[in-house]
Amino acid sequence: MTRGQVVRVLVGAMAAALGVVAADAARRAPDFSLAGDSLPRLALGVAAGWAVVAAGLALSAGGERKSGALLAAGGCAWLAAGLGMPGARAASLFTLGLLVVGAAPALVGHALLSAPGDRRPSWLDRAVLGVLYGALVGLLGVLPTLAFDPVATGCSTCPENLLRITDSPDAVADLSRSGFRLGLVVIAGVVALALWRLARAPAARRGQALPLVVPSYVGALAVVSA
């Protein structure tokens, strides 16, 4: 096996494991899960993450290495975000879920702006990506995690947040709200920019981009609708 093949196998195995442990966490605490106690909804959510990962790995194998890797990472982040709930069996998994809660749409958006042909980012791309990662990874994930004490919020069954350095529910609420709102605006901008570029591209380029654009939009819609 080549190095690339080994990496894709490992990423696929990691995605499979993340899906299983995320489903387990959801079943152990259905009141905190987006799927509730519905097994079909839970299976659909996990399958959506796996499908995005599979699409990314297929694109990576087909030559879209950067875009495919970003898409696969976005699918993994979507699955990992499901661990930030009381049903997580370990504090490390719980903390990981808190950290990556907004990473999936940021990575999928990055993949969209890199397609087709793993294009080099323009100054506009870099500016948009900076705000996108800052909002969804920073404001929605990392910063709230540093100030979140689950026990103080009344979740006595939650695992420990290993990265907590203070306890400020107001700061967590304000940061999360700001990150979510700003993230939605920037995601809309990313989608509009990608569609504008796709419409202006030659037919051959549009055909080249579709295998990335379609799963990326499906992934983005799944995250936003959740």
C-alpha positions as CSV (number, residue, x, y, z in Angstrom):
1,M,0.0,0.0,0.0
2,T,1.1,3.5,-0.7
3,R,1.4,6.1,2.0
4,G,-1.7,7.9,0.8
5,Q,-3.7,4.6,0.9
6,V,-2.5,3.9,4.4
7,V,-3.6,7.4,5.5
8,R,-7.0,7.0,3.9
9,V,-7.5,3.6,5.7
10,L,-6.5,5.1,9.0
11,V,-8.9,8.1,8.5
12,G,-11.7,5.8,7.5
13,A,-11.1,3.7,10.6
14,M,-11.1,6.8,12.8
15,A,-14.4,8.0,11.3
16,A,-15.9,4.6,11.9
17,A,-14.8,4.6,15.5
18,L,-16.0,8.2,16.0
19,G,-19.4,7.3,14.6
20,V,-19.8,4.3,17.0
21,V,-18.8,6.2,20.1
22,A,-20.9,9.2,19.2
23,A,-23.9,6.9,18.7
24,D,-23.2,5.3,22.0
25,A,-23.0,8.7,23.8
26,A,-26.3,9.7,22.2
27,R,-28.0,6.5,23.3
28,R,-26.8,6.9,26.8
29,A,-28.2,10.4,27.1
30,P,-31.0,10.8,24.6
31,D,-32.4,13.9,26.2
32,F,-29.2,15.8,25.2
33,S,-29.0,14.3,21.7
34,L,-30.3,16.0,18.5
35,A,-31.8,12.6,17.6
36,G,-33.5,12.2,20.9
37,D,-34.6,8.6,21.4
38,S,-35.1,8.1,17.7
39,L,-32.8,5.4,16.4
40,P,-33.5,6.2,12.7
41,R,-32.6,9.8,13.3
42,L,-29.4,8.9,15.1
43,A,-28.4,6.4,12.4
44,L,-29.1,9.1,9.7
45,G,-26.9,11.6,11.6
46,V,-24.0,9.2,11.9
47,A,-24.4,8.0,8.3
48,A,-24.3,11.7,7.1
49,G,-20.9,12.1,8.8
50,W,-19.6,8.8,7.3
51,A,-20.8,9.8,3.8
52,V,-19.0,13.2,4.0
53,V,-15.8,11.4,5.1
54,A,-16.1,8.8,2.3
55,A,-16.6,11.5,-0.3
56,G,-13.5,13.3,1.0
57,L,-11.4,10.2,0.9
58,A,-12.6,9.4,-2.6
59,L,-11.8,12.9,-3.8
60,S,-8.4,12.7,-2.1
61,A,-7.7,9.4,-3.9
62,G,-8.8,11.0,-7.2
63,G,-6.3,13.9,-7.0
64,E,-8.1,16.5,-5.0
65,R,-5.8,16.0,-2.1
66,K,-6.3,19.2,-0.1
67,S,-10.0,19.6,-0.8
68,G,-10.7,15.9,-0.1
69,A,-8.7,16.0,3.1
70,L,-10.6,19.0,4.3
71,L,-13.9,17.4,3.5
72,A,-12.9,14.2,5.3
73,A,-11.8,16.2,8.3
74,G,-15.1,18.0,8.3
75,G,-17.0,14.7,8.4
76,C,-14.8,13.5,11.3
77,A,-15.5,16.8,13.2
78,W,-19.2,16.4,12.6
79,L,-19.1,12.9,14.3
80,A,-16.7,14.0,17.1
81,A,-19.0,17.0,18.0
82,G,-21.6,14.4,19.1
83,L,-19.3,13.5,22.0
84,G,-19.8,16.7,23.9
85,M,-22.7,15.4,25.9
86,P,-23.3,13.6,29.2
87,G,-23.3,10.2,27.5
88,A,-19.7,10.4,26.6
89,R,-17.8,7.6,28.4
90,A,-14.6,9.5,29.0
91,A,-13.6,13.1,29.9
92,S,-11.2,13.2,27.0
93,L,-14.0,12.4,24.5
94,F,-16.4,14.9,26.2
95,T,-13.8,17.7,26.0
96,L,-13.0,16.8,22.4
97,G,-16.7,17.2,21.5
98,L,-16.8,20.6,23.1
99,L,-13.8,21.8,21.2
100,V,-14.9,20.7,17.8
101,V,-18.6,21.6,18.0
102,G,-18.2,24.2,15.2
103,A,-15.3,22.8,13.3
104,A,-17.3,20.8,10.7
105,P,-18.8,23.7,8.8
106,A,-15.5,25.6,8.9
107,L,-13.7,22.7,7.3
108,V,-16.4,22.0,4.8
109,G,-16.4,25.7,3.8
110,H,-12.6,25.6,3.4
111,A,-13.0,22.6,1.1
112,L,-15.5,24.5,-1.0
113,L,-13.2,27.4,-1.4
114,S,-10.3,25.1,-2.4
115,A,-12.2,23.5,-5.3
116,P,-11.7,22.6,-8.0
117,G,-8.1,21.6,-8.5
118,D,-6.9,22.5,-5.0
119,R,-6.8,26.1,-6.1
120,R,-4.6,28.5,-4.3
121,P,-6.5,30.9,-1.9
122,S,-7.0,34.5,-2.9
123,W,-6.8,37.3,-0.5
124,L,-10.6,37.2,-0.3
125,D,-10.5,33.4,0.5
126,R,-8.0,34.0,3.3
127,A,-10.1,36.8,4.8
128,V,-13.3,34.7,4.7
129,L,-11.5,31.6,6.1
130,G,-10.0,33.7,8.9
131,V,-13.4,34.9,10.0
132,L,-15.0,31.5,9.5
133,Y,-12.4,29.6,11.6
134,G,-12.4,32.4,14.2
135,A,-16.1,32.3,14.6
136,L,-16.8,28.6,14.4
137,V,-13.7,27.1,16.0
138,G,-12.7,30.0,18.2
139,L,-15.9,31.7,19.4
140,L,-18.1,28.6,19.3
141,G,-15.7,25.9,20.3
142,V,-12.3,26.7,21.9
143,L,-13.1,29.8,24.0
144,P,-16.4,28.6,25.5
145,T,-14.7,25.3,26.4
146,L,-12.1,27.2,28.5
147,A,-14.9,28.8,30.6
148,F,-17.4,25.9,30.8
149,D,-18.0,23.9,34.0
150,P,-20.7,21.3,33.3
151,V,-21.3,20.6,36.9
152,A,-22.0,24.3,37.6
153,T,-24.7,24.2,35.0
154,G,-26.5,21.4,36.8
155,C,-25.1,18.5,34.7
156,S,-24.0,16.2,37.5
157,T,-23.6,13.3,35.1
158,C,-21.4,15.1,32.6
159,P,-17.8,14.1,32.4
160,E,-15.1,16.6,33.4
161,N,-14.1,19.3,31.0
162,L,-10.4,18.8,31.0
163,L,-9.6,22.2,29.5
164,R,-11.7,24.4,31.8
165,I,-9.7,27.2,33.3
166,T,-12.6,29.3,34.7
167,D,-16.3,29.1,35.2
168,S,-18.3,31.8,33.5
169,P,-21.8,30.7,32.2
170,D,-22.5,34.2,30.9
171,A,-19.2,34.3,28.9
172,V,-20.0,30.8,27.5
173,A,-23.5,31.9,26.4
174,D,-22.2,35.2,24.8
175,L,-19.3,33.6,23.0
176,S,-21.4,30.7,21.7
177,R,-24.2,33.1,20.5
178,S,-21.8,35.4,18.8
179,G,-19.9,32.5,17.1
180,F,-23.1,30.9,15.9
181,R,-24.5,34.1,14.4
182,L,-21.3,35.2,12.8
183,G,-20.6,31.7,11.6
184,L,-24.0,31.4,9.8
185,V,-23.4,34.7,8.0
186,V,-19.9,33.7,6.9
187,I,-21.1,30.2,5.8
188,A,-23.8,31.9,3.7
189,G,-21.0,34.0,2.1
190,V,-18.8,30.9,1.4
191,V,-21.7,29.2,-0.3
192,A,-22.5,32.3,-2.4
193,L,-18.9,32.7,-3.4
194,A,-18.5,29.1,-4.3
195,L,-21.7,29.1,-6.4
196,W,-20.6,32.4,-8.1
197,R,-17.3,30.8,-9.1
198,L,-19.0,27.6,-10.2
199,A,-21.4,29.5,-12.4
200,R,-18.5,31.4,-14.0
201,A,-16.3,28.4,-14.5
202,P,-16.1,26.6,-17.9
203,A,-18.3,23.5,-18.2
204,A,-15.3,21.2,-17.8
205,R,-14.3,22.8,-14.5
206,R,-17.9,22.7,-13.3
207,G,-17.9,18.9,-13.9
208,Q,-14.6,18.6,-12.1
209,A,-16.0,20.5,-9.1
210,L,-19.3,18.8,-8.7
211,P,-18.0,15.7,-6.9
212,L,-16.8,18.0,-4.2
213,V,-19.5,20.6,-4.2
214,V,-22.4,18.2,-3.9
215,P,-21.2,16.4,-0.7
216,S,-20.0,19.7,0.7
217,Y,-23.4,21.3,0.4
218,V,-25.1,18.3,1.8
219,G,-22.7,18.4,4.8
220,A,-23.2,22.1,5.3
221,L,-27.0,21.7,5.2
222,A,-26.8,18.8,7.7
223,V,-24.8,20.9,10.1
224,V,-26.9,24.0,9.8
225,S,-30.2,22.2,10.0
226,A,-29.0,20.5,13.2
